[in-house]
Amino acid sequence: MSDSSKEDIPLETRRQIFQEELQALREQRLIPKTDYIRISRLYDRYSMQMIHKEKTNHTVKEEKKNVMEPTIPSQEKVKEIVSEEPIISHEAETAQTPIKPVIIPKVTVRPEKTAEQLRERNISIVLITGVIFLLFGGLILATSTWGELNAVLKVMSISLVSVFFAGMAFISSKLKIQQTAFAFLTLASLFIPISILSASYYQIFGEYLSLQGNGRGLLGFIGGVICFAIYMKIAQYFQSKVFVLISLVTFAMTTYFGLAYITFSRDVLLLLMALLNVLFLWNLDYVKSQTKLMLFKPYVFQFMMFKIIAETFVTLTLFSNNSMYSFTLLILSVLFLLLAVKHQKLYFHFVFSIVFTYGFVHTVYQSFLKEYSIVAFAILPLIFIGLSNYLGKGNQALAISFRQTSLVTGGLVFIYVNAMAWTDQEAQIFLALLVLTCQFVYLSFTTQRKAYTYPALVLFSLAFVYLGFALDLEFSNTVNLLFVIEMLLYLGLYIYQSEKLRLFKESALYITSSSMLGMLTLKLAVLQWLDLSIGLAIISGLLYVTYRKDRSEEMRRVSAYGFPISLVVACMALYPYFNQISPLYENNIEISVHTMIVAILSIGIGLLFKKTEKVFFHVFFIAGQVLSFLAFLFLVGSLLPPLVITLLITLTTAINGWSVHQYRHHLLWIPVLITSVGVYGSLFSVFDFKQSPFNIAYYLLGPLLFLLIAEWLGKYAKNGKQYFFWWSQLMNVLAIPIGYLLIRIEGATPWLYVLVLAVYIWSALRTKINWQRYVFTYVGFVTLYVQVLLVFERSLLVEYTMSLTLVTTAIIIIVLWSAANTGWKHLIEWYLIPFLHLVTFVHISEVYAYGFPEKWTEVWAGLVTVLLAGTLYLLRKKKWENATVAPLLLAFIYFVMYAGSLSLVLGMIVLFVLMAVMLLLSKRDFSGFIKRTESTIIIDFYRIFGLLYVIAMNEKVFANTTSVMSLEIFVSLLVVLYFLAIRVWTIDLKERKIYAAAAITLCLYPYQVIVEQLSIPDVFVTEVYVVPLLIIVPVLCRKIFSFGKTTQIVELVIVSFLFFVLIFDAIEGNTLTDALIIGTISLISLLFGFMMKYKSFFLAGTGTILLNIYLNTNSLWGQMPWWFYLIIGGILLIAVASFFEWKKQKENTTSKEILEKNKQRIKNWFNKWS
């Protein structure tokens, strides 16, 4: 409908049409009642807005018309207008003079209340009236005569409540307040059962029909019928869902009362309730088709479901130990089955399964089946399988659900069956497991799924375990029986299976294999070696048959390895068995010998298969090699003669060497190397040297011997050479500390250590790889140091042994460096430079520990100077300028210690000379702290250590109690002069500023030294130290570092802090002199800041003066009366207000504009300051 067409239809007509259409939707149940009420109210509100809008528009049009056209209002119109009359003189009427236009003033029209508003008002009036009546009636009843009323009057009073609400509903209906009428009618109807209950409680109908009488069920049934008829009538009249629900609940309660009246026990009541539900649910379609019950059709099924669930819960709660209760549970399960099958309700088959299982278990325990409960419970999964096949023909999802239920119950039954293993009912358990096996076998064939074959075989195997227990067999025999069963299952279901049993092939393989391995593990755990060996031999035979019969590549590969390995392990398992039955074997044949025999036997069997089944040859051969190596390991701690041990290890080495020749793989050299080491070690016991030097020489000769073997192998096998070569290096690394300790402990000649050094000399000269040459050379130098140490310890017994040995080693290395070519020099330098650092560090450490030698102090210092100079030369030669920090640091530490051992003057001269040397080196090589090149950044460490020497001079002078004042002033001034000196040849402006700032700041240091020599009164001490800071701060912040506002803020903070220090000092002194001093300083600061336009000094001085005035007049302000402050405050407020008002009248501005203008003026003036 267009907008123009809607405007043509009156609003009241559109509203009537809308209400009719909305009522039609409600009657046809296309919208719920709540939506009907909500939409109706919203449309009423919309109608009110439209009426108000039309009236407003009409009023505006009338006003415009009256303004534009002159009118003479008649008396009738004037009477209609609710406003004051226009004043028109009588003379004007008689003279018929022109009359001026009359403007009709605006008329305020009160909007009429709509029907919705009237209805809401009536609702409020009726509800308030009812609440008042109830309130007063309840108060009168509760406070006066309730206790004095007899039973009849009390019941009548309660009944009158229902009558009262019914009357209120009638009145509301007449007032057309349907919603309120429905609410009161609901209350009246709900009070009917309360009245009946009160009549029964007070025995109005006699003792038989009272709450304690035997006829209370009959009374409940009669009352329920009456209430059901009333509620049903109300539901049909109002079409109310609420009364539909109340009617259904009343029907259920009436049924319960009737059944309770005719039954004699609770169990019979529960059974009749279940049967009645089955009957009602089966005929539910017939009930829903009745015309009189069409109103209940949408809700009866949901109510039945709720009723069934609630009654089931009550039945499960009220447990009884009898067969009737079991039958009731089964009937209840049928209800859920009907819901799931007939009415297609989701998930109710799960509830059926649970309730049916519970009923089945209860039935078993309440019948003769209790004696055979284990087997009976095993049948339960078969029942669910039957339901799956019968009920699932037309519903595949239901069939799957029951199949899953059978699996769940099967799992629960399996847990129960195993839990009953302690009850001596192994025969029933055997039968139950066979029944469960049948379940999974059936599922396997019907679904053609391999997953079900696994539990089938597991249950079948487990059944024979319990069969063994039932036959009272020993555990070992039970395991043997199960092993035979598994072997037959493997042969029957995997190797020689028929076409029908092909489904079980995969599961037979995994289940039987894991079972047999598990049983062999049990045999191993109980140490039954013969059974273990026989079982392994049987498995070996099965694997051989599998290799011959099975065409699966994976199983052929497994069998190719499993057959030889299991046979070899079976032979190994015979060793503990032979030890148990033969003392001769136990006393003479060790495990290593038995293992070697099996290894040789394995290799021999492998040779038999070499031509026919080559894969078996390789596995047997590798197994023999592994066993031979195990035999070698078993020789640890062996009691065999040394020669026999050597022969066994040699045989193992030969087998490993044969393996290398056979397979040509470099990793096979590892066992060859290990057993070769074993041969070398076993020869030590064979030779049995009696003297320790020979033993040490034999040990130290080993690395060299293996190095020679590596050189020999290099002609035939490069991989073998690598293994033996690096093993010799490893042995030699271990020989470095071990050989040193052996020679020291045994007192052997130190020249035996040359064998260790010879290995590195040979390796460094022979290798062609650069990194190896570096490693062998550097480790050789370490070995050289140990050699020198051994010689010194043997021949000399002097102090500073560590320094002397390191220096001697350094001299030898320097000689080698001098005699070497360029390549070797470059190589040696990488070791020599850090080694010289180490030598110097150790030298300094020993001097720190023992002090300088009395007669060798100068020589010692000269030696260190030469070492440090050589280190600096090498670093500068290699262009490692940044690395000079290390020797410079060592030099600083050493010469500070050296200066400490001299007199004050000589020590100062030494340190001053070193400082001068640092300055000269810095001036020669650097023009700033950092020198940038194309590839790197170089730091001038010379000026750093020059400063450290200056600091050391100051520390030495001020730590000396005998120093003179002139020397103290000189060294303190030297700090400032040092920064000025390095500033001279510095080019970068920022760095020059830093040095200037440091010099200016450090002027405070000599200033303090000089001040400490003077006698200053206590009142001036703080000012003497603070005032120089006030002088330095503006110089630094304005002449050297000037960064705009940031510098101003920093200056302000520092100056303020310094003035705070002065203020706290004055407060602590609390004398007139302190006040004068702080006042004078702050006044000078204020004048200085004002003249120079320095904010920091001006603000700090001003604030300090004001604070000083306040602190000194504090007592005066405290004695002033309150009225004084009030008068002053009032005057100020009046003055400010008068001023703003005057400015406003004079310049026509507001107070805010005045404040902003003056604020800006002050801000512009103050911004000129820095």
GISUL-V739748 format. One record per residue. OMEGA is omega in radians with two decimals (* if undefined). D_LAST is the distance of its C-alpha to the last C-alpha in Angstrom with 2 decimals. Layout:
OMEGA_D_LAST, OMEGA_D_LAST
This chain:
-3.11_78.45, -3.13_76.30, -3.14_74.17, 3.12_76.66, 3.11_79.57, 3.13_77.73, 3.14_77.06, -3.11_80.82, 3.12_81.78, -3.10_81.25, -3.12_78.77, 3.10_81.47, 3.11_83.67, 3.14_80.91, 3.13_80.25, 3.12_83.94, -3.12_84.17, -3.14_81.16, 3.11_82.57, 3.13_85.94, 3.12_84.48, 3.10_82.30, 3.10_85.37, 3.09_87.34, -3.14_84.71, -3.11_84.84, 3.11_88.65, 3.08_88.81, 3.07_86.32, 3.03_83.93, 3.10_80.98, -3.08_80.67, 3.14_80.99, 3.09_77.33, 3.11_76.23, -3.12_78.88, -3.10_77.53, -3.12_73.88, 3.12_74.55, 3.13_76.76, 3.13_74.08, -3.14_71.41, 3.06_73.79, 3.10_74.55, 3.10_70.85, 3.13_70.57, 3.11_73.59, 3.12_72.06, 3.13_68.89, 3.11_71.02, 3.14_73.15, 3.14_70.11, 3.13_68.62, 3.14_71.92, 3.13_72.20, 3.12_68.62, -3.14_69.24, 3.12_72.51, 3.13_70.90, 3.12_68.19, 3.14_70.90, 3.13_72.96, 3.13_70.01, -3.12_69.34, -3.14_73.03, 3.12_73.28, -3.06_70.34, -3.05_71.63, 3.06_75.36, -3.10_76.76, 3.05_79.06, -3.06_81.43, 3.03_81.47, -3.12_84.90, 3.13_85.74, 3.13_86.25, -3.14_82.79, 3.10_81.29, -3.11_83.05, -3.07_81.73, 3.14_78.13, -3.13_76.52, 3.09_74.38, -3.08_74.65, 3.04_77.16, -3.09_76.10, 3.11_77.24, -3.07_79.98, -3.13_82.06, 3.14_85.88, 3.13_86.27, -3.13_84.42, -3.08_86.88, -3.12_89.99, -3.11_88.82, 3.07_87.89, 3.12_84.71, -3.11_82.08, 3.14_80.08, 3.10_76.31, 3.14_74.96, 3.12_74.48, 3.14_71.47, 3.14_72.50, -3.10_69.77, -3.13_68.61, 3.10_71.04, -3.10_69.78, 3.09_72.12, -3.13_72.24, 3.12_72.75, 3.11_76.02, 3.11_76.00, 3.12_77.07, 3.14_79.81, 3.12_77.31, 3.09_75.56, 3.14_78.95, 3.10_79.97, 3.10_76.85, 3.13_77.51, 3.10_81.10, -3.12_80.05, -3.12_77.75, -3.10_80.54, -3.13_83.13, 3.13_80.93, 3.12_79.81, 3.13_83.45, 3.14_84.59, 3.12_81.93, 3.12_82.81, -3.13_86.47, -3.12_85.90, -3.13_83.59, 3.13_86.04, 3.13_89.02, 3.12_87.43, -3.14_86.40, -3.11_89.91, -3.06_91.54, -3.03_89.35, -3.03_89.48, -2.79_93.08, -3.09_96.09, -3.13_95.26, -3.11_96.75, -3.13_99.87, 3.04_100.61, -3.02_103.34, -3.10_102.98, -3.14_104.24, 3.11_101.86, 3.12_98.90, 3.12_99.78, 3.12_100.30, 3.13_96.92, 3.13_95.21, 3.13_97.25, 3.06_96.33, 3.10_92.67, 3.12_93.67, 3.14_95.72, 3.13_92.79, 3.09_90.42, 3.08_93.13, 3.10_93.49, 3.10_89.75, 3.13_89.88, 3.14_92.73, 3.13_90.89, 3.11_87.74, 3.12_89.85, 3.08_91.41, 3.13_87.95, 3.03_87.22, -2.98_84.53, -3.09_85.65, 3.11_82.80, 3.09_83.26, 3.12_87.03, -3.13_86.70, 3.13_84.49, 3.11_86.99, 3.08_89.88, 3.11_88.22, -3.14_87.89, -3.12_91.51, 3.14_92.84, 3.10_90.94, 3.12_92.47, 3.10_95.98, 3.10_95.99, 3.11_94.40, 3.12_97.34, 3.14_99.83, 3.12_98.16, 3.10_98.26, 3.09_101.95, -3.13_102.68, -3.13_100.73, 3.05_102.70, 3.12_105.99, -3.12_106.77, 3.14_108.86, -3.08_110.63, -3.10_110.01, -3.11_110.85, 3.10_108.04, -3.13_105.51, 3.13_102.56, -3.09_104.71, -3.13_107.88, -3.13_109.33, -3.12_109.03, 3.07_105.24, 3.11_105.04, 3.09_107.47, 3.11_105.49, -3.13_102.30, -3.13_104.11, 3.12_105.53, 3.12_102.19, 3.12_100.44, 3.14_102.93, -3.13_102.37, -3.13_98.57, 3.13_98.68, 3.14_100.79, -3.09_98.45, 3.14_95.27, 3.12_96.81, 3.13_97.80, -3.14_94.32, 3.14_92.76, -3.10_95.07, -3.09_94.49, -3.06_90.67, -2.99_90.30, 3.05_87.95, -3.11_86.65, -3.13_86.17, 2.98_89.85, 3.12_90.84, 3.12_89.06, 3.13_90.54, -3.13_93.98, 3.10_93.71, 3.10_92.61, 3.11_95.45, 3.14_97.89, -3.13_96.80, 3.10_97.06, 3.10_100.47, -3.14_101.64, 3.14_100.47, -3.14_102.31, 3.11_105.46, 3.12_105.46, -3.13_104.77, -3.05_107.77, -3.13_110.21, -3.08_109.06, 3.12_110.01, -3.13_107.14, -3.12_103.52, 3.11_104.27, 3.10_106.70, -3.14_104.11, 3.14_101.51, 3.13_104.13, 3.08_105.22, 3.13_101.63, 3.13_101.07, 3.11_104.36, 3.10_103.55, 3.11_100.16, 3.14_101.91, -3.10_104.43, -3.11_101.80, 3.13_99.49, -3.11_102.44, -3.07_103.45, 3.14_99.94, 3.11_100.47, 3.14_103.58, -3.10_101.73, -3.13_98.91, 3.14_101.45, -3.08_102.92, -3.11_102.20, -3.09_101.80, -3.10_99.09, 3.11_96.99, -3.09_94.19, -3.02_94.01, -3.10_94.17, -2.97_90.41, -2.99_89.93, -3.10_93.11, 3.10_92.35, 3.11_88.88, 3.13_90.42, 3.10_93.15, 3.12_90.65, -3.13_88.77, -3.14_92.09, -3.14_93.27, -3.13_90.05, -3.13_90.06, 3.08_93.75, 3.11_93.28, 3.13_90.50, -3.14_92.77, 3.13_95.68, 3.13_93.64, -3.12_92.43, -3.07_95.96, 3.06_97.35, -3.07_101.13, 3.10_103.21, -3.07_106.14, 3.13_107.35, 3.10_106.87, 3.09_103.13, 3.13_103.20, 3.10_105.00, 3.12_102.43, 3.13_99.60, 3.10_101.40, 3.11_101.95, 3.12_98.23, 3.11_97.41, 3.09_99.75, -3.14_97.61, 3.07_94.51, 3.08_96.61, 3.11_97.73, -3.10_94.13, -3.02_93.18, -3.04_96.29, -3.07_97.60, 3.01_94.42, 3.13_92.16, -3.03_89.45, 3.03_86.79, -3.13_86.49, 3.07_89.51, 3.06_91.51, 3.11_89.19, 3.07_90.05, -3.11_93.70, -3.11_93.46, -3.10_91.93, 3.14_94.37, 3.11_97.35, 3.12_96.47, 3.11_96.15, 3.13_99.48, 3.12_101.13, 3.13_100.03, 3.13_101.21, 3.14_104.51, -3.09_105.04, 3.14_104.55, -3.11_106.84, 3.14_109.72, -3.14_112.01, -3.12_109.34, 3.13_107.54, -3.12_109.70, -3.01_108.54, -3.09_104.97, 3.14_103.44, -3.12_105.55, 3.12_105.21, 3.12_101.43, 3.13_101.60, -3.07_103.43, 3.09_100.51, 3.12_98.51, 3.09_101.73, 3.12_101.94, 3.07_98.50, 3.09_99.50, 3.09_102.58, 3.11_100.46, -3.12_98.21, -3.06_101.22, -3.06_102.96, -3.07_100.12, -3.13_97.90, 3.13_100.31, -3.10_98.71, -3.07_95.25, 3.14_93.74, 3.11_90.59, 3.10_92.76, 3.12_94.80, -3.13_91.71, 3.12_90.47, 3.07_93.80, 3.08_93.86, 3.09_90.45, 3.10_91.73, 3.10_94.69, 3.13_92.35, 3.12_90.31, 3.08_93.45, 3.09_94.84, 3.12_91.81, 3.10_92.17, 3.12_95.89, 3.10_95.21, 3.13_92.91, -3.11_95.58, 3.13_98.35, 3.08_96.53, 3.13_95.73, -3.14_99.48, -3.11_100.20, -3.08_100.61, 3.14_103.42, 3.08_106.21, -3.07_106.61, -3.14_106.08, 3.09_108.86, 3.12_107.21, 3.11_103.87, 3.14_105.63, -3.14_107.07, 3.13_103.79, 3.07_101.91, 3.10_104.61, 3.09_104.21, 3.07_100.46, 3.10_101.23, 3.11_103.43, -3.09_100.57, 3.06_98.28, 3.12_101.14, 3.11_101.91, 3.13_98.30, -3.10_98.16, -3.07_101.20, -3.12_100.32, -3.09_96.68, 3.09_97.14, -3.12_93.90, -3.07_93.69, -3.12_91.27, -3.13_94.17, -3.13_96.25, 3.10_93.93, 3.11_94.41, -3.13_98.11, 3.12_98.63, 3.13_96.51, 3.13_98.50, 3.13_101.77, -3.13_100.94, 3.11_99.76, -3.12_103.00, 2.99_105.02, 3.12_102.94, 3.03_104.10, 3.07_107.58, 3.09_107.59, 3.14_106.60, 3.11_109.34, 3.10_111.93, 3.06_110.76, 3.04_109.95, -3.10_107.91, -3.14_104.29, 3.14_104.96, 3.08_107.84, 3.10_105.77, 3.12_103.13, 3.09_105.90, 3.13_107.35, 3.11_103.96, 3.12_103.48, 3.10_106.80, -3.13_105.87, 3.11_102.59, 3.13_104.44, 3.09_106.96, 3.12_104.20, -3.13_102.49, -3.04_105.75, -3.06_106.84, -3.11_103.63, -3.05_101.83, -3.04_104.30, -3.08_107.47, 3.06_106.16, -3.09_107.98, -3.13_106.48, -3.09_106.22, -3.12_104.20, 3.13_101.76, -3.07_99.11, -3.03_99.24, -3.09_98.81, -3.13_95.08, 3.10_94.98, 3.14_98.06, -3.04_96.32, -3.07_93.17, -3.11_94.82, -3.14_97.79, 3.14_95.73, 3.13_93.14, 3.14_95.97, 3.09_97.93, 3.09_94.87, 3.13_94.05, 3.07_97.60, 3.06_97.48, 3.06_94.30, 3.09_96.23, 3.10_99.00, -3.12_96.51, -3.12_95.03, 3.04_98.50, 3.03_99.50, -2.93_102.53, -3.12_102.49, 3.09_105.77, 3.11_104.89, -3.13_101.50, 3.14_103.10, 3.12_105.69, 3.10_103.04, 3.11_100.95, 3.10_104.08, 3.10_104.87, 3.09_101.35, 3.10_101.77, 3.11_105.01, 3.13_103.40, 3.11_100.64, 3.09_103.20, 3.11_105.12, 3.13_101.88, -3.11_101.18, -3.00_104.67, -3.04_104.83, 3.13_101.33, 3.12_99.93, -3.11_96.32, -3.13_94.18, -3.13_91.88, 3.07_94.79, 3.11_96.51, 3.09_93.40, -3.13_93.13, -3.13_96.84, 3.09_96.65, -3.06_94.31, -3.11_95.61, 3.14_99.27, -3.06_98.83, 3.13_96.07, 3.11_97.97, 3.12_101.14, 3.12_99.35, 3.07_97.73, 3.10_101.18, 3.12_102.56, -3.14_99.70, 3.13_100.43, -3.09_103.92, 3.10_102.67, 3.09_102.07, 3.09_105.29, 3.10_107.30, -3.14_105.72, -3.04_106.94, -3.05_110.53, 3.06_111.03, 3.12_110.26, 3.13_111.19, -3.10_108.48, -3.05_105.97, -2.99_106.74, -3.08_106.97, 3.08_104.83, -3.11_101.09, 3.14_98.71, 3.13_97.58, 3.10_101.17, 3.13_101.83, 3.12_98.66, 3.10_99.68, 3.13_103.12, 3.12_101.63, 3.12_99.30, 3.10_102.28, 3.12_104.22, 3.12_101.36, 3.11_101.20, 3.10_105.01, 3.13_105.01, 3.10_102.32, 3.10_104.54, -3.14_107.29, -3.00_105.02, -3.09_103.65, -3.06_106.09, -3.12_106.50, -3.02_103.16, -3.14_100.57, 3.08_97.76, 3.13_99.53, -3.10_99.85, -3.12_96.11, 3.11_95.37, -3.11_98.15, 3.13_97.02, 3.08_93.36, 3.10_94.55, 3.10_96.67, 3.13_93.75, 3.13_91.56, 3.11_94.40, 3.10_94.90, 3.06_91.25, 3.07_91.56, 3.08_94.59, 3.12_92.45, 3.13_89.88, -3.13_92.68, 3.09_93.69, -3.09_90.78, -3.11_92.49, 3.11_95.91, 3.11_99.01, 3.09_100.81, -3.11_101.90, -3.11_99.21, 3.11_101.36, 3.11_101.83, 3.13_98.09, 3.14_97.53, 3.12_100.17, -3.14_98.60, 3.11_95.12, 3.09_96.65, 3.08_98.40, 3.11_95.11, 3.13_93.47, 3.12_96.34, 3.12_95.97, 3.08_92.23, 3.06_92.94, 3.12_95.54, 3.09_92.91, 3.13_90.57, -3.08_93.49, -2.96_94.40, 3.03_91.01, 3.12_88.92, -2.99_85.68, 3.14_83.19, 3.13_82.30, 3.05_85.92, -3.13_85.26, 3.08_83.33, 3.08_86.49, 3.14_88.24, -3.10_85.54, -3.14_85.54, 3.07_89.32, 3.05_89.35, 3.09_87.02, 3.10_89.47, -3.14_92.35, 3.13_90.49, -3.14_89.75, 3.10_93.32, 3.09_94.73, 3.11_92.96, 3.14_95.35, -3.12_98.28, 3.06_97.79, 3.11_96.92, -3.10_95.64, -3.08_96.38, -3.06_93.82, 3.12_90.07, 3.10_89.18, 3.10_91.24, 3.11_89.49, -3.14_86.07, 3.12_87.24, 3.13_88.64, -3.10_85.33, 3.12_83.24, -3.07_85.75, 3.13_85.14, 3.13_81.96, 3.13_83.58, 3.12_86.73, 3.07_84.92, 3.10_82.96, 3.09_86.32, 3.11_87.67, 3.11_84.60, 3.13_85.35, 3.14_88.97, -3.14_88.04, 3.11_85.76, -3.03_88.90, -3.06_90.07, -3.12_87.24, 3.13_83.59, 3.11_82.45, 3.11_84.56, -3.12_83.10, -3.13_79.56, -3.11_80.49, -3.14_82.34, -3.10_79.76, 3.02_76.81, 3.09_78.98, 3.11_79.70, 3.11_75.96, 3.10_75.38, -3.12_78.21, 3.07_76.82, 3.09_73.34, -3.12_75.08, -3.14_77.20, 3.11_74.16, -3.06_73.51, 3.11_77.04, 3.10_78.75, -3.12_76.49, -3.14_77.34, 3.14_81.05, 3.12_81.28, -3.07_79.45, -3.07_81.50, 3.14_84.89, 3.14_84.37, -3.14_85.43, -3.11_84.85, -3.09_81.27, 2.99_82.62, -3.12_83.55, 3.10_79.88, 3.11_80.41, 3.10_81.88, -3.14_78.49, -3.10_76.79, 3.13_79.51, -3.12_78.67, 3.07_75.09, 3.13_76.30, -3.09_78.86, -3.11_76.43, -3.12_73.65, -3.03_76.14, -3.04_78.05, 3.11_75.33, -3.10_74.20, -2.98_71.14, -3.08_67.86, 3.09_66.19, 3.11_69.42, 3.10_69.52, -3.07_66.02, -3.09_66.94, 3.11_70.30, -3.08_68.88, 3.08_66.08, 3.07_68.37, 3.08_70.88, 3.07_68.38, 3.11_67.91, 3.08_71.67, 3.11_71.83, 3.13_69.56, 3.11_71.86, 3.11_74.85, 3.12_73.34, 3.12_72.46, 3.14_76.07, 3.14_77.41, 3.14_75.16, -3.13_76.00, -2.96_79.67, -3.05_79.86, 3.06_77.09, -3.10_75.98, 3.04_72.82, 3.14_69.33, -3.13_66.43, -3.11_68.76, -3.14_66.01, -3.11_64.09, -3.13_67.30, 3.11_68.45, 3.12_65.12, 3.12_64.99, 3.10_68.60, 3.11_67.92, 3.13_64.88, 3.13_67.09, 3.14_69.75, 3.12_67.21, 3.09_65.73, 3.10_69.29, 3.12_69.93, -3.14_66.65, -3.08_67.69, -3.05_71.14, 3.06_70.07, -3.03_69.51, -3.13_66.18, 3.12_66.48, 3.07_67.35, 3.12_64.60, 3.14_62.02, -3.06_63.55, -3.10_63.71, 3.14_60.13, 3.08_58.80, -3.01_60.67, -3.08_60.42, 3.10_56.60, 3.13_56.08, 3.09_59.29, 3.05_57.94, 3.14_54.85, 3.13_57.24, -3.12_59.31, 3.14_56.31, 3.12_55.10, 3.11_58.58, 3.13_58.88, -3.14_55.65, -3.14_56.83, 3.06_60.16, 3.11_58.56, -3.10_56.33, -3.02_59.45, -3.06_61.99, 3.13_60.00, 3.04_60.67, -3.05_64.35, -3.05_65.31, -3.03_67.08, -3.07_65.20, -3.13_61.54, 3.12_60.91, 3.13_63.03, 3.13_61.19, 3.11_57.81, 3.12_59.13, 3.12_60.53, 3.12_57.21, 3.13_55.46, 3.14_57.98, -3.13_57.57, 3.09_53.78, 3.09_54.02, 3.11_56.53, 3.10_54.32, 3.12_51.35, -3.13_53.77, 3.13_55.02, 3.11_51.55, 3.11_50.38, 3.13_53.75, 3.11_53.19, 3.04_49.55, -3.02_48.25, -3.12_45.26, 3.13_43.33, 3.12_46.43, 3.13_46.19, -3.11_43.99, 3.11_47.25, 3.10_49.11, 3.10_45.99, 3.10_45.52, 3.12_49.22, 3.12_49.03, -3.13_46.12, -3.06_48.01, -3.03_51.24, 2.99_50.00, 3.07_47.96, -3.12_51.23, 3.11_53.07, 3.10_50.76, 3.12_51.27, -3.13_55.00, 3.06_54.61, -3.07_53.77, -3.08_50.20, -3.13_50.19, 3.10_52.00, 3.10_49.83, 3.13_46.68, 3.14_48.24, -3.12_49.07, 3.11_45.60, 3.11_43.99, 3.13_46.36, 3.08_45.55, 3.13_41.80, 3.09_42.50, 3.11_44.65, 3.12_41.89, 3.13_39.48, 3.12_42.19, 3.11_42.94, 3.13_39.30, -3.10_38.88, -2.98_42.14, -3.00_41.54, 3.00_37.79, 3.13_34.74, -3.12_32.41, -3.12_32.63, 3.06_34.07, -3.10_36.62, 3.02_37.35, -3.11_40.83, -3.03_42.57, -3.02_44.01, 3.06_41.90, -3.09_38.81, -3.13_39.49, 3.11_37.47, 3.11_37.46, -3.13_39.04, -3.13_39.90, 3.07_36.42, -3.10_36.30, 3.00_39.61, 3.08_38.75, 3.11_35.89, 3.08_38.43, 3.07_40.79, 3.12_38.10, 3.12_37.57, 3.08_41.37, 3.11_41.69, 3.13_39.26, -3.10_41.14, -3.12_44.46, -3.06_43.46, 3.06_41.93, -3.12_44.74, -3.09_47.30, -3.08_48.26, -3.09_49.69, -3.12_46.64, -3.05_45.57, -3.12_42.18, 3.12_41.73, 3.10_42.30, 3.13_39.74, -3.13_37.09, -3.09_38.17, 3.09_37.90, 3.06_34.52, -3.13_33.20, 3.10_34.95, 3.13_32.46, -3.12_29.54, -3.13_31.83, -3.14_32.90, 3.08_29.47, -3.14_29.02, -3.11_32.53, 3.07_32.13, -3.06_28.88, -3.08_31.07, 3.05_33.14, -3.06_30.58, -3.06_29.79, -3.06_27.24, 3.14_23.65, 3.14_22.23, 3.08_25.01, 3.08_24.43, 3.13_20.82, 3.13_22.36, 3.10_24.91, 3.11_22.46, 3.13_20.41, 3.14_23.78, -3.14_24.95, -3.12_21.97, -3.11_22.22, 2.99_25.98, 3.09_25.91, -3.11_25.88, 3.06_29.39, 3.07_31.15, 3.11_29.13, 3.14_30.69, -3.14_34.06, -3.12_33.99, -3.13_32.85, 3.10_35.68, -3.10_38.10, 3.10_37.10, -3.06_38.15, 3.09_35.22, -3.09_35.85, -3.08_35.15, -3.11_32.83, -3.02_30.35, -3.11_30.69, -3.13_27.75, 3.14_25.43, -3.13_26.75, -3.06_25.77, -3.07_22.40, 3.07_20.88, 3.10_21.06, 3.10_19.14, 3.10_16.30, -3.06_16.47, -3.04_16.80, 3.12_14.03, 3.10_11.03, -3.14_13.50, -3.03_14.26, -3.05_10.95, -3.10_9.38, -3.08_12.73, -3.14_15.03, 3.14_13.71, -3.10_10.75, 3.07_11.32, -3.06_8.37, 3.14_8.17, 3.13_11.03, 3.11_9.63, 3.13_6.85, 3.12_10.05, 3.13_12.16, 3.14_10.34, -3.13_10.46, -3.08_14.06, -3.13_15.13, 3.11_13.97, 3.13_15.54, -3.13_18.57, 3.09_19.03, 3.04_18.99, 3.09_21.46, 3.12_23.61, -3.14_23.64, 3.13_24.50, 3.10_27.30, 3.13_28.60, 3.12_28.78, 3.14_30.50, 3.10_32.92, 3.05_33.73, 3.09_34.07, 3.12_34.79, 3.11_33.74, 3.09_32.52, 3.14_30.14, 3.12_28.84, -3.12_28.39, -3.12_26.64, 3.09_24.13, 3.13_23.69, -3.13_23.16, -3.13_20.58, 3.10_18.61, 3.08_18.98, 3.12_17.74, 3.14_14.69, -3.13_14.13, 3.12_14.79, 3.12_12.74, -3.13_9.58, -3.11_10.74, -3.11_11.65, -3.09_8.77, 3.07_6.31, -3.10_5.32, -3.00_5.98, -3.11_8.39, 3.12_10.42, -3.12_10.62, 3.14_11.83, 3.12_13.93, 3.12_15.43, -3.14_16.21, -3.14_17.76, 3.12_19.71, 3.14_21.07, 3.12_22.21, 3.12_23.75, 3.10_25.40, -3.12_26.86, -3.09_28.14, -3.12_29.68, 3.09_31.42, -3.07_32.72, -3.12_33.61, 3.12_37.30, -3.13_37.09, 3.14_35.56, -3.11_38.22, -3.13_41.02, 3.12_40.16, -3.10_42.71, -3.11_41.96, 3.11_43.03, 3.13_40.28, 3.13_37.62, 3.13_39.60, 3.14_39.79, 3.13_36.12, 3.12_35.33, 3.11_37.89, 3.13_36.62, -3.13_33.08, 3.13_34.41, -3.13_36.68, -3.14_34.00, -3.13_31.64, 3.13_34.59, -3.14_35.78, 3.13_32.47, 3.12_32.26, 3.11_35.92, 3.12_35.49, -3.14_32.61, -3.14_34.72, -3.09_37.74, -3.04_35.90, 3.13_33.73, -3.14_35.75, 3.12_32.84, 3.13_32.71, 3.12_30.72, 3.12_28.83, 3.11_27.86, 3.13_26.77, -3.14_24.51, -3.12_22.97, 3.13_22.49, 3.11_20.74, -3.14_18.67, 3.13_17.48, 3.11_16.92, -3.13_14.69, 3.13_12.79, 3.13_12.41, -3.09_11.30, 3.11_8.65, 3.09_7.39, -3.14_6.66, 3.11_3.78, *_0.00
